């Protein structure tokens, strides 16, 4: 396997954009076959999974894998035989390691996704550089926004959950650790902070580009309208959650700039980039996306899938081949007016709820990913679900790890959540343990970590 540097990755992205369809298909097939052969030669898990695979295999000949199965076989899944899951988990116990490399080789990321099952991901230098190449070449939907960003000093600030090993947060911290002089151009605020503190940091930094979860951006609209937030970004880029058309319009109106988003996940990086038509074009030189129904059967263009099978063609340390992602998409191969010939998708995103609490007769809104980030760090929990009722009543549905008592795990989770809410200005809240375990919505089949319940 040849390593790919950042400039090589950018060149490969640009070269692909100049290719005709036949040349593109040949390249994708070549990368796909190489990845499968690499996985079965270097990963004991895939060697066993593919032991009966014929030499002239097709994509649909390969079995589907999912997050739970891969985590249960983590040590045999990765292609580096000198690293174990226990070593990575030990590394992650020290929060100062966020943005640093384990064994000076791999960035470490965690994710949960809409199934609620956690995943520990590794990012080698090639993986990181390809993700960087895609971002550098394709992240801006409009060239004029990139020019405006450059003209205004290239100052960017992100509002993310910054206390965990999450993709966005870890990537920014990694860059700041390597280039501390970038602190005047690149900043990060914690989505866990009270909204007043986030506003203060944004006002002081004055970003030209603002990145955040849509639910956090929604909270900032009122701050701007009330005159407390005074910034003039030239572009807003959201991620991590679904951006609705209505919220996009409200943000554009409030901040007077273009608002865009992308379709990303830790396992695949930026899966699809948005164009001027607000179509998500798949980065199909590096990823294969299969829309399927509930039984794993392919669905045709124009029909909403129940999930996605994702194949990553550039992560050789931790191969994701026909990996199940519980997102619903609608695939399109018809020509897009923007001129990009890559297939594009419509996306139905994750839909955790913005919660509202009352304190001294005043509404206090809390973004869902802030609550999620707090409870994600309670290591006694395997999965959790937060139900928020009127009158500041909260119930926790918990699935605990092996060897952990439920009441002990609940006590830790309750304490952490109470402390977080108190920092948000919410002191009066009743948190109880639910009888039920975390569960998917019976109608949609989707899993939501944070759920508003109306009586």
Protein Blocks (a to p, Z undefined) as FASTA:
>chain_A
ZZddfklmmmmmmmmmmpcfklmmmmmmmmmmmmmmmmmmmmmklmmmmmmpcfkbcfkl
pccddfklmmmmmmmmpmcfkbcfklmmmmmmpmklgopaehhlaccdddebjnopacdd
dddfklmmmmmmmmmmmmpmbfklmmmmmmnoopacddddfkbccfklmmmmmmmmmmmm
lmmmoccddfkbcfklmmmmmmmnopabdcddfklmmmmmmmmmnomaccddfbdcdehi
acdfklmmmmmmmnopacddddddfklopmbacdfkopacddfklbccddddfkopacde
hiacfbdcdddfkbmklccehiacfbdcdddfbdcfklpabdcddddddfddcddddeeh
iacdddfklmmmmmmmmmkbmbdcddddehhiacddddddehiafklmmmmmmmmmmmmm
mmnopabdcddddfbdcdddfklopacfbdcddZZ
